[in-house]
């Protein structure tokens, strides 16, 4: 299916309005992947990319205990 549409100014950029029926047919909701190859622009539904949160990172890190590494400073120079 081929359709012609006008390119519109959107701020300092340009945009194309995509009809809802095309978006529904392709499963596009709110994010897209854009690819350019041989002067052809391809717009496809974005792959499910889950943005990580700080809590995800914190939960995934292992808690490591510090190990004591003997050294000459601790053995000779340090006093309480």
N, C-alpha and C positions, 0 to 999 in steps of 0.2 A: 504494500500500500504506500503510495507516495502522496504527500500533501505539501503545498507551498504555504509559507507563512512569512510574515514580515519580521525583520530583526528590529527590536525596539531598544531605545536608550534606557539604561537602568543606572542612574548615577553616572560614574565615569566609565561604566562598562556597557556591554550590549547584552540583550537577552532574547530568548524565544519563549513564547507562551505555548505550552504543550496541552492539548485538549485532555480533559479528565478521562475520556474513554481510552486514550492511548496509554495513559499512566496506569489505569486499572488493568488493561490488557497485558502490560509488561510487569505488573507487580511492583511498580514504583510508588513509594510512599513519600518519604521526605529526604532521602539521600540518593545520589547517583554516582556511578563511576563514569568518567569521561576519558575516552581514548582517542588519540589522533594517530592515524597511520595513512600514509600516501594521500595527504590532504582530505581525508575523510574523517569526520567527527562521529564517534559512536557514543551514545548515551545508553547506559544499562543500569538496572536496579543495583544498588550498592550491595556488596557482600556484607554479611552480618559481621561488622567490626564492633566489638564491645569496647568502649572506652574504659580503661582501667581507672579505678579510684584509689586514693591513698590507702584506704582501708584494705583493698585487695592486696596491695603491695605489702602492707604491714603483716597481714595474715599469712602471706606466702613465704616470708623470710623465716629461716630457722634461727632459733635463739642459740647462740654459741656461747659457751663459757670461756672466759679468758684462761689460758693456761700459763702457769708460771714458768718463765724461762730464766734459769739461773745466770747471773752475770757477776763480774768482779765488783761492781759498785755495790750491789746488794750484800755481797759476802764480806767486804772489807771496809768500804767507805761510809755506808749508811749506819747511823745509830739512832736509837729512839731517845 
